[in-house]
Amino acid sequence: MPQSCSRNSPGRANLFAACVTVFGVAVLYSSFDPLPAGEDNSSLRATPADVIIDETPVPLPQNALLPGITGNDSDSEAAQTGQTNAVRNVQVTDGGMLNSQETNKFCLLLLKDGARYLENVKDYSGIFHREERIGGDLLPRQDIAIKVQHKPHFAVYMKWQNGERGRQVLYSDEYDDGYMVVKFGGFKRMLPALKIDPDSSLAKAESRYSITHAGVRGMLRQIVADRDRDLKRGHGFACTRLRDQEFDGRNCFCFMVKYDGVEFSKTYRKNLILVDSRLHVPLKVRNYTWATDSEGLSDQELDKVTLIEDYSFTGLDFQKRLVAKEFSRENPMYRM
């Protein structure tokens, strides 16, 4: 018997070593996310700075009446037309200070001009940063590499850079099943991809908005709808222009909106909006909801406990064209 055990022990040792090796490889595969050869990873390093926004109202700057809207010559004529309309429709008071309604109008006209710019953008890439409160809990910030296509049909590809690193989500209007494909990251990346309804309770458990609204244009449309609603109502809110803010290397116009009561905005108590001063597209929005009990809280403490949404985009590239396979389920790099 001792001799038999001695003969078998090397086999068991080899089996144990093989298991350890396989486990180690699995851990490395799950922990690291090497890029395929030739794929540019420069945009994946982009992270948003901790933005502290000065909420002191300031006058409209002189150069705000005729700022450069875009560096793209092909869009300059439409951009200048949009800016002319903005100047014509906004009445600046003495000293450059705008009242609440006129400030809201100016913000709205800028964003509508940004919407016209995006109509000429076929696709783009960047990093999407989001922090959301879901079910009463503020979830950790997620940094997500994102590729968006507007034409010939809407499509989105997302890949997580932190948290469940390596997680992928793909959605395209090209597929008539209406589902998004989810490939898990981390230790779960060995599992097969799942098809999930973007409007299902499972999808909403991790995001306040459907992937069908993803991207800069989706965020812009939501802000425009809110600003347009307030403009038409004409009361119940205060819209203020704040000091210009640099964000991700871009100069931004900053606006703050505060609502007088929940009857004027069911979800939002306050909005902070950063709008690219050249392209007139929103780069960051920070939204606060209503507090159930705000007695004794300072403004900073109130904002901390009522932050409901913080969305931003960095490393945006509107110039580099994306190929069709980047929005295809058959892309071998996605393993979907």
MARMARMAR-902561 format. One record per residue (C-alpha): z, y, x; residue in one letter; residue number from 1. Coordinates in steps of 0.2 Angstrom, whole numbers, plus 5000, padded with zeros to 4 digits. Each point is the difference from the previous one (the first is absolute). Layout:
<lumros>
@c3=Z c2=Y c1=X aa=A i=NUM
...
</lumros>
This chain:
<lumros>
@c3=5000 c2=5000 c1=5000 aa=M i=1
@c3=5004 c2=5013 c1=5013 aa=P i=2
@c3=4983 c2=4996 c1=5009 aa=Q i=3
@c3=4991 c2=5002 c1=4983 aa=S i=4
@c3=5009 c2=5017 c1=4997 aa=C i=5
@c3=4995 c2=5005 c1=5018 aa=S i=6
@c3=4982 c2=4996 c1=4997 aa=R i=7
@c3=4999 c2=5010 c1=4983 aa=N i=8
@c3=5010 c2=5016 c1=5006 aa=S i=9
@c3=4985 c2=5007 c1=5010 aa=P i=10
@c3=4989 c2=4999 c1=4984 aa=G i=11
@c3=5014 c2=5009 c1=4990 aa=R i=12
@c3=5001 c2=5013 c1=5013 aa=A i=13
@c3=4982 c2=5003 c1=5000 aa=N i=14
@c3=5000 c2=5001 c1=4981 aa=L i=15
@c3=5014 c2=5012 c1=5000 aa=F i=16
@c3=4991 c2=5011 c1=5013 aa=A i=17
@c3=4985 c2=5000 c1=4990 aa=A i=18
@c3=5009 c2=5006 c1=4984 aa=C i=19
@c3=5008 c2=5014 c1=5010 aa=V i=20
@c3=4983 c2=5005 c1=5007 aa=T i=21
@c3=4993 c2=5000 c1=4982 aa=V i=22
@c3=5014 c2=5010 c1=4993 aa=F i=23
@c3=4999 c2=5012 c1=5015 aa=G i=24
@c3=4982 c2=5003 c1=4997 aa=V i=25
@c3=5003 c2=5002 c1=4981 aa=A i=26
@c3=5013 c2=5013 c1=5003 aa=V i=27
@c3=4989 c2=5010 c1=5012 aa=L i=28
@c3=4985 c2=4999 c1=4988 aa=Y i=29
@c3=5011 c2=5006 c1=4986 aa=S i=30
@c3=5008 c2=5014 c1=5011 aa=S i=31
@c3=4985 c2=5007 c1=5008 aa=F i=32
@c3=4984 c2=5006 c1=4993 aa=D i=33
@c3=4987 c2=5001 c1=5013 aa=P i=34
@c3=4984 c2=5010 c1=4995 aa=L i=35
@c3=4983 c2=4991 c1=5001 aa=P i=36
@c3=4990 c2=5005 c1=5015 aa=A i=37
@c3=4991 c2=5016 c1=4998 aa=G i=38
@c3=5011 c2=5007 c1=4986 aa=E i=39
@c3=5007 c2=5017 c1=5003 aa=D i=40
@c3=5019 c2=5001 c1=4999 aa=N i=41
@c3=5002 c2=5019 c1=5004 aa=S i=42
@c3=5003 c2=5005 c1=4982 aa=S i=43
@c3=5013 c2=4986 c1=4998 aa=L i=44
@c3=5012 c2=5009 c1=5012 aa=R i=45
@c3=5000 c2=5015 c1=4989 aa=A i=46
@c3=5018 c2=5004 c1=4992 aa=T i=47
@c3=5005 c2=5015 c1=4990 aa=P i=48
@c3=5012 c2=5012 c1=5008 aa=A i=49
@c3=5016 c2=5002 c1=4990 aa=D i=50
@c3=4995 c2=5016 c1=4990 aa=V i=51
@c3=5013 c2=5013 c1=4996 aa=I i=52
@c3=4992 c2=5012 c1=4988 aa=I i=53
@c3=5006 c2=5018 c1=5000 aa=D i=54
@c3=5002 c2=5004 c1=4981 aa=E i=55
@c3=5000 c2=5018 c1=5003 aa=T i=56
@c3=4987 c2=5009 c1=4990 aa=P i=57
@c3=4987 c2=5010 c1=5010 aa=V i=58
@c3=4985 c2=5011 c1=4995 aa=P i=59
@c3=4982 c2=4994 c1=5000 aa=L i=60
@c3=4993 c2=5002 c1=5017 aa=P i=61
@c3=4985 c2=5011 c1=5002 aa=Q i=62
@c3=4989 c2=4986 c1=5007 aa=N i=63
@c3=5004 c2=4989 c1=4985 aa=A i=64
@c3=4987 c2=5010 c1=4990 aa=L i=65
@c3=4986 c2=4995 c1=5011 aa=L i=66
@c3=5006 c2=4984 c1=5010 aa=P i=67
@c3=4988 c2=4988 c1=5008 aa=G i=68
@c3=4999 c2=4985 c1=4987 aa=I i=69
@c3=4991 c2=4987 c1=5010 aa=T i=70
@c3=4994 c2=4997 c1=5017 aa=G i=71
@c3=4985 c2=4990 c1=4993 aa=N i=72
@c3=4985 c2=5011 c1=4999 aa=D i=73
@c3=4992 c2=4990 c1=4986 aa=S i=74
@c3=5015 c2=5004 c1=4989 aa=D i=75
@c3=5001 c2=5019 c1=5004 aa=S i=76
@c3=4990 c2=5007 c1=4986 aa=E i=77
@c3=5010 c2=4991 c1=4987 aa=A i=78
@c3=5016 c2=5004 c1=5009 aa=A i=79
@c3=4996 c2=5018 c1=5000 aa=Q i=80
@c3=4996 c2=5000 c1=4982 aa=T i=81
@c3=5016 c2=4992 c1=4996 aa=G i=82
@c3=5010 c2=5012 c1=5010 aa=Q i=83
@c3=4991 c2=5015 c1=4992 aa=T i=84
@c3=5005 c2=4994 c1=4983 aa=N i=85
@c3=5018 c2=4998 c1=5006 aa=A i=86
@c3=5000 c2=5018 c1=5006 aa=V i=87
@c3=4992 c2=5006 c1=4985 aa=R i=88
@c3=5012 c2=4992 c1=4988 aa=N i=89
@c3=5017 c2=5003 c1=5009 aa=V i=90
@c3=5007 c2=5017 c1=4999 aa=Q i=91
@c3=5011 c2=5005 c1=5015 aa=V i=92
@c3=5014 c2=5013 c1=4997 aa=T i=93
@c3=5005 c2=5013 c1=5012 aa=D i=94
@c3=5006 c2=4993 c1=5016 aa=G i=95
@c3=4991 c2=4984 c1=4997 aa=G i=96
@c3=5014 c2=4992 c1=4990 aa=M i=97
@c3=4994 c2=4989 c1=4985 aa=L i=98
@c3=5009 c2=4997 c1=4984 aa=N i=99
@c3=5004 c2=4982 c1=4995 aa=S i=100
@c3=4984 c2=4998 c1=4989 aa=Q i=101
@c3=4988 c2=5008 c1=5013 aa=E i=102
@c3=5008 c2=4989 c1=5014 aa=T i=103
@c3=4997 c2=4985 c1=4989 aa=N i=104
@c3=4982 c2=5005 c1=4997 aa=K i=105
@c3=4997 c2=5003 c1=5018 aa=F i=106
@c3=5007 c2=4983 c1=5004 aa=C i=107
@c3=4989 c2=4992 c1=4986 aa=L i=108
@c3=4984 c2=5009 c1=5006 aa=L i=109
@c3=5003 c2=4994 c1=5018 aa=L i=110
@c3=5002 c2=4982 c1=4994 aa=L i=111
@c3=4985 c2=5000 c1=4989 aa=K i=112
@c3=4990 c2=5007 c1=5015 aa=D i=113
@c3=5007 c2=4985 c1=5010 aa=G i=114
@c3=4995 c2=4988 c1=4986 aa=A i=115
@c3=4982 c2=5007 c1=5002 aa=R i=116
@c3=5001 c2=4996 c1=5018 aa=Y i=117
@c3=5005 c2=4982 c1=4997 aa=L i=118
@c3=4986 c2=4998 c1=4989 aa=E i=119
@c3=4989 c2=5001 c1=5015 aa=N i=120
@c3=5010 c2=4987 c1=5010 aa=V i=121
@c3=4994 c2=4983 c1=4999 aa=K i=122
@c3=5015 c2=4991 c1=5009 aa=D i=123
@c3=5014 c2=5004 c1=5012 aa=Y i=124
@c3=5015 c2=4993 c1=5009 aa=S i=125
@c3=5017 c2=5005 c1=5005 aa=G i=126
@c3=5018 c2=4995 c1=4999 aa=I i=127
@c3=5009 c2=5001 c1=4983 aa=F i=128
@c3=5019 c2=5003 c1=5001 aa=H i=129
@c3=5010 c2=4997 c1=4984 aa=R i=130
@c3=5019 c2=5000 c1=4995 aa=E i=131
@c3=5003 c2=4997 c1=4982 aa=E i=132
@c3=5015 c2=4998 c1=4988 aa=R i=133
@c3=4998 c2=4984 c1=4990 aa=I i=134
@c3=5013 c2=4994 c1=4988 aa=G i=135
@c3=5012 c2=5013 c1=5006 aa=G i=136
@c3=4999 c2=4995 c1=5018 aa=D i=137
@c3=4991 c2=5010 c1=5013 aa=L i=138
@c3=4989 c2=4987 c1=5010 aa=L i=139
@c3=4998 c2=5002 c1=5019 aa=P i=140
@c3=4985 c2=5009 c1=5006 aa=R i=141
@c3=4984 c2=4990 c1=5001 aa=Q i=142
@c3=4986 c2=5005 c1=5013 aa=D i=143
@c3=4983 c2=4993 c1=4994 aa=I i=144
@c3=4983 c2=5000 c1=5008 aa=A i=145
@c3=4988 c2=5004 c1=4986 aa=I i=146
@c3=4981 c2=5000 c1=4998 aa=K i=147
@c3=4993 c2=5008 c1=4984 aa=V i=148
@c3=4982 c2=4999 c1=4993 aa=Q i=149
@c3=4994 c2=5012 c1=4986 aa=H i=150
@c3=4982 c2=4995 c1=5000 aa=K i=151
@c3=4991 c2=4989 c1=4994 aa=P i=152
@c3=5016 c2=4994 c1=4992 aa=H i=153
@c3=5018 c2=5003 c1=5002 aa=F i=154
@c3=5009 c2=4988 c1=5013 aa=A i=155
@c3=5016 c2=5000 c1=5010 aa=V i=156
@c3=5006 c2=4990 c1=5014 aa=Y i=157
@c3=5018 c2=5002 c1=5006 aa=M i=158
@c3=5010 c2=4992 c1=5015 aa=K i=159
@c3=5018 c2=5002 c1=5002 aa=W i=160
@c3=5006 c2=5007 c1=5017 aa=Q i=161
@c3=5019 c2=4998 c1=4998 aa=N i=162
@c3=5011 c2=4990 c1=4988 aa=G i=163
@c3=4990 c2=4985 c1=4995 aa=E i=164
@c3=4989 c2=5003 c1=5015 aa=R i=165
@c3=4982 c2=4994 c1=4998 aa=G i=166
@c3=5000 c2=4999 c1=4981 aa=R i=167
@c3=4983 c2=5004 c1=4993 aa=Q i=168
@c3=4994 c2=5005 c1=4983 aa=V i=169
@c3=4982 c2=5002 c1=4995 aa=L i=170
@c3=4993 c2=5006 c1=4984 aa=Y i=171
@c3=4982 c2=5004 c1=4995 aa=S i=172
@c3=4991 c2=5005 c1=4984 aa=D i=173
@c3=4986 c2=4989 c1=5006 aa=E i=174
@c3=5009 c2=4985 c1=4994 aa=Y i=175
@c3=5001 c2=4999 c1=4981 aa=D i=176
@c3=5016 c2=4990 c1=4999 aa=D i=177
@c3=5010 c2=5016 c1=5002 aa=G i=178
@c3=5012 c2=4992 c1=5012 aa=Y i=179
@c3=5007 c2=5005 c1=5017 aa=M i=180
@c3=5001 c2=4987 c1=5014 aa=V i=181
@c3=5017 c2=5000 c1=5009 aa=V i=182
@c3=5002 c2=4991 c1=5017 aa=K i=183
@c3=5018 c2=4999 c1=5005 aa=F i=184
@c3=5006 c2=5006 c1=5017 aa=G i=185
@c3=5015 c2=4995 c1=5012 aa=G i=186
@c3=5006 c2=4982 c1=4998 aa=F i=187
@c3=4991 c2=4998 c1=4983 aa=K i=188
@c3=4983 c2=5003 c1=5008 aa=R i=189
@c3=4996 c2=4981 c1=5000 aa=M i=190
@c3=5000 c2=5000 c1=4981 aa=L i=191
@c3=4984 c2=5002 c1=4991 aa=P i=192
@c3=4994 c2=5017 c1=4993 aa=A i=193
@c3=5004 c2=5003 c1=4982 aa=L i=194
@c3=4991 c2=5009 c1=4986 aa=K i=195
@c3=5011 c2=5013 c1=4991 aa=I i=196
@c3=4996 c2=5011 c1=4985 aa=D i=197
@c3=5002 c2=5018 c1=5007 aa=P i=198
@c3=5009 c2=5005 c1=4984 aa=D i=199
@c3=5012 c2=4985 c1=4999 aa=S i=200
@c3=5018 c2=5001 c1=5001 aa=S i=201
@c3=5000 c2=4990 c1=5016 aa=L i=202
@c3=4989 c2=5014 c1=5008 aa=A i=203
@c3=5010 c2=5014 c1=4992 aa=K i=204
@c3=5016 c2=4993 c1=5008 aa=A i=205
@c3=4995 c2=5006 c1=5017 aa=E i=206
@c3=4990 c2=5016 c1=4996 aa=S i=207
@c3=5001 c2=5014 c1=4987 aa=R i=208
@c3=4981 c2=5001 c1=4999 aa=Y i=209
@c3=4986 c2=4988 c1=4998 aa=S i=210
@c3=4988 c2=4997 c1=5015 aa=I i=211
@c3=4986 c2=5006 c1=4989 aa=T i=212
@c3=5008 c2=5018 c1=5003 aa=H i=213
@c3=5002 c2=4997 c1=5019 aa=A i=214
@c3=4994 c2=5013 c1=5013 aa=G i=215
@c3=4999 c2=5018 c1=5002 aa=V i=216
@c3=4989 c2=5003 c1=4984 aa=R i=217
@c3=5013 c2=4990 c1=4990 aa=G i=218
@c3=5014 c2=5011 c1=5005 aa=M i=219
@c3=4989 c2=5016 c1=4998 aa=L i=220
@c3=4996 c2=4995 c1=4982 aa=R i=221
@c3=5018 c2=4998 c1=4996 aa=Q i=222
@c3=5005 c2=5017 c1=5007 aa=I i=223
@c3=4985 c2=5009 c1=4992 aa=V i=224
@c3=5005 c2=4992 c1=4983 aa=A i=225
@c3=5018 c2=5006 c1=5002 aa=D i=226
@c3=4995 c2=5018 c1=5006 aa=R i=227
@c3=4987 c2=5001 c1=4986 aa=D i=228
@c3=5012 c2=4995 c1=4987 aa=R i=229
@c3=5013 c2=5013 c1=5006 aa=D i=230
@c3=4986 c2=5014 c1=5001 aa=L i=231
@c3=4995 c2=4997 c1=4982 aa=K i=232
@c3=5018 c2=5000 c1=4994 aa=R i=233
@c3=5004 c2=5015 c1=5010 aa=G i=234
@c3=5019 c2=4999 c1=5000 aa=H i=235
@c3=5014 c2=4988 c1=5004 aa=G i=236
@c3=4997 c2=4999 c1=5018 aa=F i=237
@c3=5001 c2=5011 c1=5016 aa=A i=238
@c3=4986 c2=4998 c1=5013 aa=C i=239
@c3=5003 c2=5008 c1=5017 aa=T i=240
@c3=4989 c2=5001 c1=5016 aa=R i=241
@c3=5011 c2=4995 c1=5015 aa=L i=242
@c3=4997 c2=5003 c1=5019 aa=R i=243
@c3=4985 c2=4991 c1=5007 aa=D i=244
@c3=5004 c2=4984 c1=5008 aa=Q i=245
@c3=4991 c2=4990 c1=5013 aa=E i=246
@c3=4999 c2=4982 c1=4996 aa=F i=247
@c3=4991 c2=4986 c1=5010 aa=D i=248
@c3=4991 c2=5014 c1=5011 aa=G i=249
@c3=4993 c2=5009 c1=4984 aa=R i=250
@c3=5006 c2=5017 c1=4993 aa=N i=251
@c3=5006 c2=4998 c1=4982 aa=C i=252
@c3=5003 c2=5012 c1=4985 aa=F i=253
@c3=5017 c2=4995 c1=4993 aa=C i=254
@c3=5005 c2=5001 c1=4982 aa=F i=255
@c3=5016 c2=4997 c1=4990 aa=M i=256
@c3=5001 c2=4996 c1=4982 aa=V i=257
@c3=5017 c2=5000 c1=4991 aa=K i=258
@c3=5001 c2=4996 c1=4981 aa=Y i=259
@c3=5013 c2=5008 c1=4988 aa=D i=260
@c3=5004 c2=4984 c1=4991 aa=G i=261
@c3=4996 c2=4982 c1=4997 aa=V i=262
@c3=4990 c2=5006 c1=4984 aa=E i=263
@c3=4987 c2=5008 c1=5012 aa=F i=264
@c3=4999 c2=4985 c1=5012 aa=S i=265
@c3=5007 c2=4983 c1=4995 aa=K i=266
@c3=4999 c2=4993 c1=5018 aa=T i=267
@c3=5000 c2=5014 c1=5012 aa=Y i=268
@c3=5013 c2=5014 c1=5003 aa=R i=269
@c3=4992 c2=5007 c1=5016 aa=K i=270
@c3=4984 c2=4997 c1=5009 aa=N i=271
@c3=4996 c2=5005 c1=5018 aa=L i=272
@c3=4981 c2=5000 c1=5004 aa=I i=273
@c3=4991 c2=5002 c1=5017 aa=L i=274
@c3=4982 c2=5004 c1=4998 aa=V i=275
@c3=4988 c2=5000 c1=5015 aa=D i=276
@c3=4994 c2=5018 c1=5002 aa=S i=277
@c3=4983 c2=4995 c1=5006 aa=R i=278
@c3=4995 c2=4985 c1=4989 aa=L i=279
@c3=5012 c2=5005 c1=4985 aa=H i=280
@c3=5005 c2=4982 c1=4998 aa=V i=281
@c3=5019 c2=4995 c1=4998 aa=P i=282
@c3=5007 c2=4992 c1=5016 aa=L i=283
@c3=5018 c2=4998 c1=4994 aa=K i=284
@c3=5009 c2=5001 c1=4984 aa=V i=285
@c3=5019 c2=4998 c1=4998 aa=R i=286
@c3=5007 c2=4998 c1=4982 aa=N i=287
@c3=5017 c2=5001 c1=4993 aa=Y i=288
@c3=5007 c2=4994 c1=4983 aa=T i=289
@c3=5014 c2=5005 c1=4989 aa=W i=290
@c3=5018 c2=4996 c1=5005 aa=A i=291
@c3=5011 c2=4991 c1=4987 aa=T i=292
@c3=5015 c2=5010 c1=5007 aa=D i=293
@c3=4997 c2=5014 c1=5012 aa=S i=294
@c3=5017 c2=5009 c1=4999 aa=E i=295
@c3=5007 c2=5005 c1=5017 aa=G i=296
@c3=4984 c2=4995 c1=5009 aa=L i=297
@c3=4992 c2=5013 c1=5012 aa=S i=298
@c3=4981 c2=5002 c1=4999 aa=D i=299
@c3=4998 c2=4989 c1=5015 aa=Q i=300
@c3=5011 c2=4986 c1=4993 aa=E i=301
@c3=4991 c2=5001 c1=4983 aa=L i=302
@c3=4983 c2=4998 c1=5009 aa=D i=303
@c3=5006 c2=4985 c1=5009 aa=K i=304
@c3=5006 c2=4991 c1=4985 aa=V i=305
@c3=4986 c2=5004 c1=4989 aa=T i=306
@c3=4985 c2=4997 c1=5012 aa=L i=307
@c3=4988 c2=4989 c1=4990 aa=I i=308
@c3=4984 c2=5001 c1=5010 aa=E i=309
@c3=4995 c2=5005 c1=5017 aa=D i=310
@c3=4981 c2=4997 c1=5004 aa=Y i=311
@c3=4990 c2=5006 c1=5015 aa=S i=312
@c3=4984 c2=4996 c1=5009 aa=F i=313
@c3=4998 c2=5002 c1=5019 aa=T i=314
@c3=4986 c2=4996 c1=5012 aa=G i=315
@c3=4987 c2=5003 c1=4986 aa=L i=316
@c3=4982 c2=4997 c1=5006 aa=D i=317
@c3=4987 c2=5006 c1=4987 aa=F i=318
@c3=4985 c2=4999 c1=5013 aa=Q i=319
@c3=5000 c2=4982 c1=5006 aa=K i=320
@c3=4990 c2=4990 c1=4988 aa=R i=321
@c3=5007 c2=4983 c1=4995 aa=L i=322
@c3=4989 c2=4984 c1=4997 aa=V i=323
@c3=5000 c2=4990 c1=4984 aa=A i=324
@c3=5008 c2=4985 c1=5008 aa=K i=325
@c3=5016 c2=5010 c1=5002 aa=E i=326
@c3=5002 c2=4999 c1=4981 aa=F i=327
@c3=4995 c2=4982 c1=4998 aa=S i=328
@c3=5011 c2=4985 c1=4996 aa=R i=329
@c3=4988 c2=4990 c1=5011 aa=E i=330
@c3=5005 c2=5010 c1=5016 aa=N i=331
@c3=5005 c2=4987 c1=5012 aa=P i=332
@c3=5013 c2=5012 c1=5008 aa=M i=333
@c3=5010 c2=5001 c1=4984 aa=Y i=334
@c3=5002 c2=4981 c1=4998 aa=R i=335
@c3=5000 c2=5002 c1=4981 aa=M i=336
</lumros>
